[in-house]
Amino acid sequence: MRRFSAQKFGQNLVRVPRGRHATGIFAVLDSTPATPFPVPHYPAHAGVASPLGPSIPTDGTAGVNFALYSGGATSVTLCLLVGGASEPLEYECVNDNGVWHILVESLPRSNVRYAYRVNGKGGWDTGYRWDKMAYLLDPYAPLVASRPWFGHGGAWGGAEKW
């Protein structure tokens, strides 16, 4: 994983190169087809723990708040694909009594796909199945993108494996 400088991309922002583990299904905020544009900078901060799922802040803050419950997790990373981007942007979430959350400012309300990467303590002997490289759906996602045919192309018919 390659981290970029905080001055260039923000304190919690990480771009991850695609590789053999960069496959999965992303939840989307809107069903509008993706259009390619340069990778933008989206500043982020802690946000709020409620409500779960993606939400628009009621205090007038421009952006989207993401919240996910995982009591056994030790780290949660929000992965975003914005527009036609082929590499996800990753944000480390903040833990508040098992609710992991982050507010991503100035995030568009369309052409955004997201998922989480979760890591935790315990293993097979304790009943947990942690894989920090796997993309996980948000159980509170308002919409889930699918592929036109199982195993072929990306969620919007592209070559990417999201």
Backbone as CSV, one residue per row, in Angstrom:
resi,resn,N_x,N_y,N_z,CA_x,CA_y,CA_z,C_x,C_y,C_z
1,MET,0.844,-1.158,0.000,0.000,0.000,0.000,0.895,1.228,0.000
2,ARG,0.622,2.169,-0.882,1.414,3.379,-0.984,0.642,4.535,-0.382
3,ARG,1.223,5.219,0.581,0.575,6.372,1.202,1.146,7.653,0.602
4,PHE,0.280,8.612,0.384,0.689,9.891,-0.158,0.829,10.890,0.983
5,SER,1.542,11.974,0.735,1.797,12.952,1.789,0.506,13.625,2.235
6,ALA,0.443,13.963,3.532,-0.744,14.599,4.088,-0.989,15.958,3.452
7,GLN,0.076,16.654,3.050,-0.092,17.965,2.444,-0.802,17.857,1.095
8,LYS,-0.551,16.772,0.379,-1.112,16.654,-0.956,-2.522,16.082,-0.961
9,PHE,-2.794,15.060,-0.120,-4.068,14.358,-0.198,-4.901,14.412,1.081
10,GLY,-4.433,15.019,2.138,-5.209,15.065,3.371,-4.697,14.039,4.372
11,GLN,-5.042,14.238,5.620,-4.485,13.436,6.698,-4.857,11.961,6.618
12,ASN,-6.095,11.623,6.282,-6.535,10.231,6.319,-6.710,9.607,4.943
13,LEU,-6.285,10.266,3.880,-6.558,9.812,2.528,-5.433,8.955,1.993
14,VAL,-5.788,7.789,1.463,-4.818,6.863,0.898,-5.355,6.352,-0.425
15,ARG,-4.514,6.304,-1.442,-4.885,5.679,-2.713,-4.195,4.329,-2.763
16,VAL,-4.932,3.298,-3.108,-4.388,1.951,-3.120,-4.322,1.454,-4.551
17,PRO,-3.136,1.007,-5.011,-3.054,0.468,-6.359,-3.874,-0.806,-6.474
18,ARG,-4.445,-1.008,-7.637,-5.211,-2.227,-7.863,-4.259,-3.390,-8.022
19,GLY,-4.640,-4.509,-7.526,-3.819,-5.707,-7.612,-4.698,-6.929,-7.544
20,ARG,-4.124,-8.034,-7.159,-4.914,-9.255,-7.164,-6.012,-9.249,-6.106
21,HIS,-5.887,-8.404,-5.076,-6.918,-8.336,-4.045,-7.944,-7.242,-4.319
22,ALA,-7.803,-6.494,-5.393,-8.698,-5.369,-5.653,-9.919,-5.823,-6.437
23,THR,-10.644,-6.752,-5.887,-11.900,-7.188,-6.482,-12.959,-7.151,-5.408
24,GLY,-14.195,-7.008,-5.802,-15.273,-6.998,-4.834,-16.465,-6.258,-5.370
25,ILE,-17.443,-6.034,-4.520,-18.665,-5.341,-4.884,-18.738,-4.091,-4.028
26,PHE,-19.064,-2.970,-4.637,-19.174,-1.717,-3.914,-20.629,-1.283,-3.871
27,ALA,-21.048,-0.733,-2.770,-22.348,-0.093,-2.688,-22.225,1.283,-3.330
28,VAL,-23.329,1.818,-3.842,-23.289,3.112,-4.514,-24.280,4.066,-3.866
29,LEU,-23.996,5.358,-3.973,-24.911,6.368,-3.465,-25.966,6.729,-4.494
30,ASP,-25.687,6.513,-5.759,-26.596,6.874,-6.836,-26.345,5.935,-7.996
31,SER,-27.350,5.669,-8.803,-27.203,4.703,-9.890,-26.758,5.335,-11.201
32,THR,-26.391,6.609,-11.208,-25.945,7.272,-12.421,-24.654,6.638,-12.920
33,PRO,-24.546,6.312,-14.225,-23.318,5.692,-14.739,-22.097,6.578,-14.514
34,ALA,-20.959,5.942,-14.340,-19.714,6.661,-14.070,-19.203,7.389,-15.299
35,THR,-18.588,8.543,-15.067,-17.903,9.272,-16.119,-16.499,9.560,-15.624
36,PRO,-15.476,9.339,-16.466,-14.102,9.519,-15.994,-13.741,10.984,-15.770
37,PHE,-13.011,11.243,-14.691,-12.428,12.557,-14.431,-11.267,12.370,-13.474
38,PRO,-10.374,13.359,-13.344,-9.190,13.200,-12.497,-9.555,12.904,-11.043
39,VAL,-8.653,12.221,-10.341,-8.879,11.901,-8.932,-8.822,13.193,-8.126
40,PRO,-9.927,13.575,-7.495,-9.950,14.811,-6.723,-9.479,14.592,-5.288
41,HIS,-9.393,15.670,-4.571,-9.027,15.643,-3.154,-10.304,15.876,-2.349
42,TYR,-10.623,14.964,-1.451,-11.785,15.117,-0.582,-11.317,15.095,0.865
43,PRO,-11.294,16.243,1.541,-10.882,16.245,2.939,-11.886,15.473,3.792
44,ALA,-11.410,14.937,4.903,-12.280,14.144,5.773,-11.969,14.432,7.231
45,HIS,-12.976,14.241,8.072,-12.788,14.307,9.520,-13.745,13.329,10.184
46,ALA,-13.763,13.272,11.496,-14.432,12.205,12.242,-15.906,11.999,11.900
47,GLY,-16.678,13.021,11.699,-18.103,12.838,11.444,-18.840,12.415,12.707
48,VAL,-20.007,11.767,12.525,-20.834,11.342,13.659,-21.179,9.863,13.542
49,ALA,-21.497,9.235,14.670,-21.760,7.797,14.714,-23.194,7.422,14.344
50,SER,-24.087,8.369,14.243,-25.482,8.060,13.945,-26.007,9.037,12.909
51,PRO,-26.784,8.577,11.943,-27.316,7.239,11.720,-26.294,6.341,11.027
52,LEU,-26.532,5.028,11.089,-25.670,4.082,10.391,-25.905,4.182,8.889
53,GLY,-24.876,3.850,8.121,-24.940,3.945,6.663,-24.483,5.311,6.199
54,PRO,-24.635,5.596,4.898,-24.289,6.930,4.407,-25.422,7.903,4.718
55,SER,-25.067,9.126,5.085,-26.092,10.127,5.371,-25.549,11.515,5.080
56,ILE,-26.469,12.414,4.784,-26.127,13.815,4.557,-26.249,14.523,5.908
57,PRO,-25.210,15.237,6.350,-25.272,15.916,7.652,-26.403,16.941,7.706
58,THR,-27.070,17.019,8.851,-28.181,17.960,9.019,-27.719,19.330,9.503
59,ASP,-26.428,19.450,9.845,-25.920,20.729,10.351,-25.444,21.667,9.243
60,GLY,-25.688,21.299,7.986,-25.296,22.149,6.871,-23.919,21.868,6.317
61,THR,-23.183,20.932,6.897,-21.864,20.567,6.395,-22.006,19.896,5.038
62,ALA,-21.218,20.338,4.062,-21.258,19.731,2.730,-20.435,18.455,2.746
63,GLY,-21.042,17.357,2.408,-20.336,16.086,2.375,-21.258,14.937,2.708
64,VAL,-20.666,13.771,2.897,-21.419,12.565,3.232,-20.769,11.919,4.451
65,ASN,-21.582,11.593,5.445,-21.122,10.900,6.644,-21.356,9.402,6.451
66,PHE,-20.350,8.591,6.768,-20.460,7.139,6.674,-20.294,6.568,8.072
67,ALA,-21.186,5.644,8.478,-21.098,5.010,9.792,-21.420,3.526,9.662
68,LEU,-20.636,2.696,10.354,-20.768,1.241,10.293,-20.510,0.675,11.680
69,TYR,-21.342,-0.277,12.131,-21.109,-0.910,13.428,-20.306,-2.187,13.246
70,SER,-19.252,-2.339,14.026,-18.489,-3.580,14.115,-17.804,-3.598,15.469
71,GLY,-18.423,-4.280,16.420,-17.916,-4.306,17.785,-16.575,-4.999,17.940
72,GLY,-16.255,-5.964,17.073,-15.004,-6.704,17.190,-13.881,-6.199,16.319
73,ALA,-14.125,-5.158,15.542,-13.105,-4.650,14.622,-12.030,-3.862,15.363
74,THR,-10.802,-3.927,14.833,-9.715,-3.095,15.348,-9.412,-1.945,14.402
75,SER,-9.833,-2.051,13.150,-9.705,-0.953,12.192,-10.741,-1.132,11.095
76,VAL,-11.261,-0.006,10.607,-12.215,0.003,9.498,-11.763,1.075,8.528
77,THR,-11.713,0.720,7.252,-11.305,1.643,6.202,-12.448,1.805,5.216
78,LEU,-12.830,3.050,4.941,-13.827,3.349,3.922,-13.117,3.441,2.586
79,CYS,-13.582,2.695,1.585,-12.996,2.710,0.241,-13.995,3.353,-0.708
80,LEU,-13.560,4.379,-1.436,-14.433,5.106,-2.356,-13.917,5.010,-3.781
81,LEU,-14.819,4.784,-4.717,-14.529,4.946,-6.140,-15.426,6.074,-6.613
82,VAL,-14.834,7.161,-7.060,-15.584,8.339,-7.472,-15.476,8.483,-8.979
83,GLY,-16.620,8.634,-9.646,-16.629,8.775,-11.096,-16.056,7.556,-11.770
84,GLY,-15.200,7.772,-12.739,-14.586,6.677,-13.479,-13.253,6.247,-12.929
85,ALA,-12.951,6.579,-11.694,-11.661,6.223,-11.095,-11.485,4.713,-11.069
86,SER,-10.259,4.268,-11.308,-9.975,2.836,-11.276,-9.279,2.431,-9.980
87,GLU,-8.849,3.405,-9.186,-8.198,3.124,-7.909,-9.032,3.718,-6.781
88,PRO,-9.289,2.932,-5.734,-10.094,3.470,-4.633,-9.312,4.460,-3.773
89,LEU,-10.034,5.412,-3.224,-9.503,6.304,-2.200,-9.852,5.658,-0.872
90,GLU,-8.924,5.631,0.076,-9.184,4.975,1.352,-9.057,5.957,2.503
91,TYR,-10.024,5.893,3.416,-10.072,6.747,4.595,-10.181,5.866,5.834
92,GLU,-9.315,6.090,6.814,-9.396,5.361,8.078,-10.539,5.949,8.907
93,CYS,-11.449,5.102,9.351,-12.602,5.544,10.138,-12.238,5.686,11.614
94,VAL,-13.047,6.452,12.327,-12.872,6.709,13.753,-13.823,5.798,14.531
95,ASN,-13.341,5.198,15.624,-14.155,4.282,16.427,-14.814,5.016,17.589
96,ASP,-16.119,4.800,17.747,-16.872,5.375,18.856,-17.760,4.275,19.436
97,ASN,-17.234,3.501,20.404,-17.969,2.393,21.034,-18.478,1.372,20.022
98,GLY,-17.633,0.993,19.086,-17.990,-0.020,18.099,-18.615,0.520,16.832
99,VAL,-18.944,1.802,16.788,-19.458,2.423,15.565,-18.306,3.177,14.920
100,TRP,-17.976,2.782,13.718,-16.872,3.389,12.972,-17.466,4.407,12.011
101,HIS,-16.910,5.617,11.992,-17.522,6.674,11.191,-16.483,7.645,10.655
102,ILE,-16.884,8.344,9.586,-16.051,9.384,8.976,-16.943,10.256,8.097
103,LEU,-16.636,11.539,8.031,-17.341,12.473,7.156,-16.388,12.876,6.046
104,VAL,-16.773,12.619,4.805,-15.967,12.998,3.646,-16.608,14.249,3.059
105,GLU,-15.881,15.349,3.100,-16.407,16.639,2.654,-16.405,16.750,1.136
106,SER,-17.359,17.509,0.612,-17.466,17.854,-0.814,-17.590,16.639,-1.722
107,LEU,-17.999,15.504,-1.190,-18.158,14.293,-1.989,-19.409,14.431,-2.844
108,PRO,-19.318,14.157,-4.159,-20.517,14.251,-4.992,-21.583,13.253,-4.535
109,ARG,-22.823,13.529,-4.862,-23.916,12.634,-4.462,-24.292,11.657,-5.559
110,SER,-23.525,11.628,-6.620,-23.731,10.634,-7.678,-22.367,10.153,-8.155
111,ASN,-22.367,9.043,-8.862,-21.130,8.448,-9.392,-20.145,8.067,-8.290
112,VAL,-20.648,7.644,-7.143,-19.793,7.243,-6.029,-20.149,5.814,-5.631
113,ARG,-19.136,4.963,-5.594,-19.302,3.596,-5.090,-18.433,3.474,-3.851
114,TYR,-18.911,2.725,-2.865,-18.125,2.588,-1.639,-18.261,1.191,-1.057
115,ALA,-17.273,0.832,-0.269,-17.261,-0.422,0.479,-16.331,-0.214,1.665
116,TYR,-16.251,-1.212,2.521,-15.381,-1.132,3.689,-14.376,-2.275,3.674
117,ARG,-13.230,-2.022,4.288,-12.265,-3.063,4.624,-12.184,-3.073,6.146
118,VAL,-12.303,-4.268,6.727,-12.371,-4.379,8.180,-11.326,-5.375,8.660
119,ASN,-10.635,-5.017,9.728,-9.675,-5.916,10.354,-10.036,-6.013,11.833
120,GLY,-9.700,-7.148,12.455,-10.061,-7.310,13.853,-9.195,-8.308,14.571
121,LYS,-9.488,-8.471,15.840,-8.743,-9.422,16.655,-9.517,-10.738,16.712
122,GLY,-8.810,-11.784,17.016,-9.438,-13.099,17.043,-9.267,-13.781,15.697
123,GLY,-9.563,-15.040,15.655,-9.391,-15.790,14.419,-10.425,-16.881,14.296
124,TRP,-10.087,-17.891,13.536,-11.005,-18.982,13.267,-11.461,-19.658,14.555
125,ASP,-10.581,-19.746,15.532,-10.937,-20.410,16.787,-11.965,-19.626,17.595
126,THR,-12.110,-18.320,17.348,-13.080,-17.495,18.064,-14.333,-17.214,17.243
127,GLY,-14.380,-17.717,16.012,-15.557,-17.515,15.171,-15.482,-16.316,14.249
128,TYR,-14.396,-15.547,14.305,-14.258,-14.381,13.434,-13.557,-14.765,12.140
129,ARG,-13.883,-14.095,11.068,-13.272,-14.327,9.757,-12.784,-12.987,9.206
130,TRP,-11.692,-12.464,9.745,-11.180,-11.155,9.335,-10.313,-11.293,8.098
131,ASP,-10.504,-10.415,7.137,-9.655,-10.324,5.949,-9.595,-8.855,5.568
132,LYS,-8.513,-8.175,5.954,-8.422,-6.728,5.731,-8.326,-6.354,4.261
133,MET,-8.121,-7.330,3.372,-8.043,-7.036,1.943,-9.391,-7.198,1.239
134,ALA,-10.376,-7.793,1.894,-11.689,-8.021,1.278,-12.545,-6.761,1.372
135,TYR,-13.283,-6.475,0.305,-14.233,-5.370,0.304,-15.569,-5.894,0.825
136,LEU,-16.150,-5.181,1.784,-17.413,-5.586,2.383,-18.494,-4.557,2.095
137,LEU,-19.698,-5.044,1.836,-20.841,-4.163,1.628,-21.303,-3.556,2.942
138,ASP,-21.904,-2.398,2.848,-22.527,-1.746,3.983,-23.948,-2.300,4.109
139,PRO,-24.321,-2.894,5.247,-25.687,-3.413,5.367,-26.748,-2.315,5.308
140,TYR,-26.359,-1.060,5.474,-27.288,0.062,5.389,-27.188,0.805,4.056
141,ALA,-26.530,0.228,3.070,-26.373,0.878,1.763,-27.741,1.112,1.124
142,PRO,-27.980,2.312,0.579,-29.276,2.594,-0.037,-29.455,1.921,-1.396
143,LEU,-28.359,1.515,-2.030,-28.420,0.921,-3.361,-27.180,0.068,-3.551
144,VAL,-27.319,-1.066,-4.200,-26.188,-1.948,-4.456,-26.059,-2.131,-5.959
145,ALA,-24.865,-1.884,-6.491,-24.614,-2.053,-7.922,-24.329,-3.519,-8.203
146,SER,-24.746,-3.969,-9.367,-24.483,-5.357,-9.746,-23.864,-5.390,-11.131
147,ARG,-23.364,-6.535,-11.499,-22.780,-6.725,-12.819,-23.866,-7.196,-13.776
148,PRO,-23.722,-6.869,-15.073,-24.734,-7.311,-16.031,-24.841,-8.839,-16.095
149,TRP,-23.709,-9.528,-15.993,-23.662,-10.986,-15.965,-22.698,-11.382,-14.872
150,PHE,-22.998,-12.432,-14.145,-22.152,-12.872,-13.048,-20.730,-13.110,-13.533
151,GLY,-19.760,-12.461,-12.875,-18.351,-12.670,-13.181,-17.822,-11.916,-14.381
152,HIS,-18.632,-11.076,-15.032,-18.188,-10.348,-16.223,-18.207,-8.847,-15.970
153,GLY,-17.034,-8.219,-16.090,-16.936,-6.766,-16.014,-17.280,-6.209,-14.648
154,GLY,-17.319,-4.884,-14.592,-17.605,-4.195,-13.347,-19.090,-3.977,-13.157
155,ALA,-19.425,-3.282,-12.088,-20.821,-3.062,-11.729,-21.571,-2.263,-12.786
156,TRP,-20.863,-1.438,-13.539,-21.504,-0.667,-14.594,-21.079,-1.158,-15.964
157,GLY,-20.661,-2.413,-16.049,-20.311,-3.005,-17.329,-18.894,-2.731,-17.775
158,GLY,-18.089,-2.043,-16.966,-16.717,-1.732,-17.339,-15.778,-2.882,-17.063
159,ALA,-14.510,-2.670,-17.351,-13.504,-3.710,-17.171,-13.100,-3.871,-15.711
160,GLU,-13.328,-2.838,-14.889,-12.920,-2.946,-13.491,-13.737,-4.025,-12.794
161,LYS,-13.171,-4.585,-11.765,-13.805,-5.715,-11.072,-14.549,-5.289,-9.816
162,TRP,-15.131,-4.119,-9.793,-15.854,-3.655,-8.616,-17.250,-4.169,-8.706
